[in-house]
């Protein structure tokens, strides 16, 4: 369940500090314990303060509209739409607001998507928790926050262009929504469960499944499930 946001701050500019003089941070994560842990760490800082948390897309949009934080820390997997969707919409509605992803999902597959959506950084949850505080401070001075391996990977893609395409993961050909469906298949969810989780019709989910099979050169639903489960269990991109 999403947590109750702080009182409405709609009169506060998106780039301004909170009334306490601290930089305001909003956390969006569907795991309450993660929200508590990150909030506790951030609130220990003299210059940072958490102004609210939420666990799913709709609640996050409403609470962020009220709180107007400087920075939003977002997980990829949320109830309803994904964290990528949230970042895209926030960048349209609140263009001065900064977003950073803090997620368990493989940065080699999701970081570029997050940056394209408008995020200014990507930190994996396998990193030290202090990294999120460090990342927030780097963003406040205008930096893009990425791990060194990911930075090198993106630079290689930028410089190498077509040369890197041949070695890219097949999953990189999937759209954001197709990748979300593929991930949920790997978690053991059926079409009806996926439809409910990400607010789509069963017919639409089944269409996504067909597109995924085509893009990954999979002939049967069984192969799709096997590949999705393998990816989830290995934590690595399928080659």
C-alpha positions in Angstrom: 0.0 0.0 0.0 1.3 3.5 -0.8 2.3 5.6 2.1 0.6 8.9 2.9 2.4 11.8 1.3 3.4 14.9 3.2 1.0 17.9 3.2 0.4 19.6 -0.2 3.2 21.8 -1.4 1.8 22.7 -4.8 2.8 26.3 -4.4 6.5 25.3 -4.2 8.5 25.5 -7.4 9.9 22.2 -8.6 13.4 23.4 -8.4 13.1 25.0 -4.9 14.2 23.5 -1.6 11.7 22.4 1.1 10.6 24.8 3.8 13.3 23.3 6.0 16.0 24.4 3.6 16.8 20.8 2.6 16.6 19.3 -0.8 13.3 17.4 -1.1 13.2 13.7 -2.2 10.3 11.5 -3.1 10.6 7.7 -3.2 8.6 5.4 -5.4 9.0 1.7 -4.7 6.5 -1.1 -4.3 8.3 -2.6 -1.3 7.5 -0.6 1.9 10.6 -1.9 3.7 12.8 -0.5 0.8 11.0 2.8 1.1 11.6 2.9 4.8 15.3 2.0 4.5 16.0 4.6 1.8 14.0 7.3 3.6 15.8 6.6 6.9 19.2 6.9 5.2 18.3 10.1 3.3 16.7 11.7 6.4 20.0 11.2 8.2 21.6 13.7 5.9 21.8 17.4 6.9 20.9 18.7 3.5 18.3 16.1 2.3 14.7 15.2 3.4 12.2 12.7 2.1 8.9 14.5 1.5 6.8 11.4 0.6 6.7 7.8 -0.7 4.4 5.8 -2.9 4.2 2.2 -4.1 2.4 2.4 -7.5 2.1 4.7 -10.5 -1.3 6.4 -9.8 -0.6 7.2 -6.2 2.9 8.4 -7.0 1.6 10.8 -9.7 -0.9 12.3 -7.3 1.5 12.6 -4.3 4.3 14.0 -6.4 1.9 16.6 -7.9 1.2 17.7 -4.3 4.7 17.5 -2.8 6.7 18.9 -5.8 10.0 17.3 -4.8 13.3 18.2 -6.5 14.3 14.6 -7.0 12.2 11.4 -7.4 13.9 8.0 -6.7 12.0 5.4 -8.8 12.0 1.6 -9.0 11.3 -0.1 -12.3 8.6 -2.5 -11.1 5.5 -0.7 -9.7 1.9 -1.5 -9.3 0.1 -0.4 -12.5 2.4 1.3 -15.0 6.2 0.8 -14.8 8.8 3.2 -13.3 9.9 4.0 -16.9 6.3 5.1 -17.6 6.3 7.2 -14.5 9.6 8.9 -15.4 8.3 9.7 -18.9 5.1 11.3 -17.6 6.9 13.3 -14.9 9.3 14.7 -17.4 6.3 16.0 -19.4 4.4 17.4 -16.4 7.3 18.5 -14.3 10.3 19.1 -16.7 12.5 20.5 -14.0 12.1 17.6 -11.6 15.0 15.1 -11.6 14.5 11.3 -11.5 16.9 8.6 -10.7 16.2 4.8 -10.9 17.1 2.6 -7.9 16.3 -0.9 -8.9 17.3 -4.6 -8.8 16.9 -4.9 -12.6 19.9 -5.4 -14.8 21.3 -1.9 -15.6 22.8 -3.3 -18.9 19.2 -3.7 -20.1 17.3 -1.0 -18.3 19.7 2.0 -17.8 19.6 3.2 -21.4 15.8 2.9 -21.4 15.6 4.9 -18.2 17.9 7.6 -19.6 15.8 7.8 -22.8 12.7 8.2 -20.6 14.3 11.2 -18.9 16.1 9.8 -15.8 19.4 11.4 -14.8 20.8 8.3 -13.2 20.5 4.5 -12.6 21.8 2.7 -9.5 21.3 -1.0 -8.8 20.0 -2.2 -5.4 23.0 -4.5 -5.3 25.2 -1.4 -4.7 25.8 0.0 -1.3 22.8 2.0 0.0 25.0 5.0 0.4 25.3 5.1 -3.4 21.8 6.5 -3.6 22.7 9.4 -1.4 25.9 10.0 -3.4 23.9 9.8 -6.6 21.4 12.3 -5.4 24.1 14.8 -4.6 25.8 14.2 -8.0 22.4 14.9 -9.8 22.0 18.1 -7.8 25.2 19.5 -9.4 24.1 18.4 -12.9 25.9 15.1 -13.3 24.5 11.9 -14.9 24.8 9.0 -12.4 25.8 5.6 -13.8 28.2 2.8 -12.8 31.5 3.0 -14.6 30.9 -0.3 -16.6 27.5 1.1 -17.7 29.0 4.4 -18.7 31.7 2.7 -20.8 29.0 0.4 -22.4 26.9 3.4 -23.4 30.0 5.3 -24.7 31.0 2.2 -26.7 27.5 2.1 -28.2 27.6 5.8 -29.0 31.1 5.6 -30.7 30.8 2.2 -32.2 27.3 2.6 -33.6 26.4 -0.3 -35.8 29.5 -2.3 -34.6 27.8 -2.9 -31.3 24.4 -3.9 -32.6 25.6 -7.4 -33.6 26.5 -8.3 -30.1 23.5 -6.7 -28.4 21.1 -8.8 -26.4 18.0 -9.9 -28.3 16.0 -8.4 -25.5 17.2 -4.9 -26.5 14.8 -5.2 -29.5 11.8 -5.4 -27.2 9.8 -2.3 -26.4 9.5 -1.1 -22.8 6.1 -2.7 -22.5 7.2 -5.9 -24.2 10.1 -6.2 -21.8 7.8 -5.7 -18.8 5.5 -8.5 -20.1 8.5 -10.8 -20.7 9.8 -10.2 -17.2 6.4 -10.9 -15.6 6.2 -14.1 -17.7 9.5 -15.1 -16.2 8.1 -14.5 -12.7 5.5 -17.1 -13.4 2.5 -14.9 -14.2 -0.1 -15.9 -16.7 -1.8 -13.5 -19.2 -4.7 -12.7 -17.0 -2.4 -11.9 -14.0 -0.1 -9.8 -16.2 -3.2 -7.9 -17.6 -4.4 -7.1 -14.0 -0.9 -6.1 -12.8 -0.1 -3.6 -15.5 -3.7 -2.5 -16.3 -4.1 -4.0 -19.8 -6.6 -6.2 -21.4 -5.9 -10.0 -21.7 -6.0 -9.6 -25.5 -3.4 -6.9 -25.4 -1.1 -9.0 -23.3 -1.5 -12.0 -25.6 -0.6 -9.7 -28.5 2.6 -8.7 -26.7 3.4 -12.3 -26.1 3.2 -13.0 -29.8 5.4 -10.0 -30.6 8.0 -11.1 -28.1 8.1 -14.6 -29.6 8.6 -13.2 -33.0 11.4 -10.8 -32.0 13.2 -13.5 -30.0 12.7 -16.2 -32.7 10.7 -18.4 -30.3 8.1 -20.8 -31.9 6.0 -21.9 -28.9 4.6 -20.5 -25.7 6.6 -23.1 -23.8 9.8 -21.7 -25.3 8.8 -18.2 -24.3 8.2 -19.2 -20.7 11.5 -21.1 -20.5 13.5 -18.2 -21.9 11.8 -15.7 -19.6 12.3 -17.9 -16.5 16.0 -18.5 -17.5 16.5 -14.8 -17.7 15.0 -14.1 -14.4 16.9 -16.8 -12.6 20.2 -16.0 -14.2 20.0 -12.3 -13.7 21.7 -11.9 -17.1 20.8 -11.0 -20.6 20.0 -13.8 -23.0 22.6 -14.1 -25.7 
